[in-house]
Amino acid sequence: MAKYEKTIVGQFEKVVNRLENDIGNSGVSMRLVDESNYTIGDTKIAVRVYDKYFMRNGNRASLSLTVVGNSNNIFISAIGAGGGQGVFLNFSLGAEDDMVAIVQESIEQLE
């Protein structure tokens, strides 16, 4: 499992759109599995779940993305999972790290 979390200042919709574009354009096998959007008062929440096939190790990995915005304060959480092989030993070749790195690079370019 790999995880990246960051709090930034910005516009919620701009951040979510940027992440969706960067993640979606990161490879032909990247697929949006499902999404959820919720607003309560001034707080907006966007959840996205992606998966991607990795040829190098012949498996799929998932990326769970949560973006929470209140006013101009935005919290981003990206968790990658499922990129390992084996039933008992979860030996990973870095697929989860690769997926989380897409989010990290996208956010760093916004700052």
Backbone hydrogen bonds, N-H to C=O, Kabsch-Sander energy under -0.5 kcal/mol:
donor,donor_aa,acceptor,acceptor_aa,energy
2,A,80,G,-1.9
4,Y,78,A,-2.4
6,K,76,I,-2.2
8,I,74,I,-3.0
10,G,72,N,-2.5
12,F,10,G,-0.5
15,V,11,Q,-2.3
16,V,12,F,-2.7
17,N,13,E,-2.7
18,R,14,K,-2.3
19,L,15,V,-2.5
20,E,16,V,-2.7
21,N,17,N,-2.4
22,D,18,R,-2.7
23,I,19,L,-2.8
24,G,20,E,-2.5
25,N,21,N,-2.1
26,S,23,I,-1.5
27,G,24,G,-0.5
30,M,27,G,-1.3
31,R,51,D,-2.7
33,V,31,R,-0.7
33,V,49,V,-2.9
34,D,49,V,-1.3
36,S,47,V,-2.4
38,Y,45,I,-2.6
40,I,43,T,-2.7
43,T,40,I,-2.1
44,K,69,G,-2.9
45,I,38,Y,-3.1
46,A,67,V,-2.7
47,V,36,S,-3.0
48,R,65,L,-2.8
49,V,34,D,-2.3
50,Y,63,L,-2.9
51,D,31,R,-2.2
52,K,61,A,-2.2
54,F,59,N,-3.3
55,M,53,Y,-0.6
57,N,54,F,-0.7
58,G,54,F,-1.1
59,N,54,F,-1.3
61,A,52,K,-2.2
62,S,81,A,-3.5
63,L,50,Y,-2.5
64,S,79,I,-2.9
65,L,48,R,-3.4
65,L,63,L,-0.6
66,T,77,S,-2.7
67,V,46,A,-2.8
68,V,75,F,-2.8
69,G,44,K,-3.0
70,N,73,N,-2.7
71,S,42,D,-0.8
73,N,70,N,-2.2
74,I,8,I,-3.0
74,I,72,N,-0.5
75,F,68,V,-3.1
76,I,6,K,-3.0
77,S,66,T,-2.7
78,A,4,Y,-2.9
79,I,64,S,-2.5
80,G,2,A,-2.6
81,A,62,S,-2.3
85,Q,91,F,-1.8
90,N,88,F,-0.6
91,F,85,Q,-1.8
91,F,89,L,-1.6
92,S,90,N,-0.6
93,L,83,G,-0.8
98,D,94,G,-2.3
99,M,95,A,-1.9
100,V,96,E,-2.3
101,A,97,D,-2.2
102,I,98,D,-1.0
103,V,99,M,-0.9
104,Q,100,V,-2.2
105,E,101,A,-2.7
106,S,102,I,-1.9
107,I,103,V,-2.5
108,E,104,Q,-2.4
109,Q,105,E,-1.6
110,L,106,S,-0.8
110,L,107,I,-0.7
111,E,107,I,-1.3
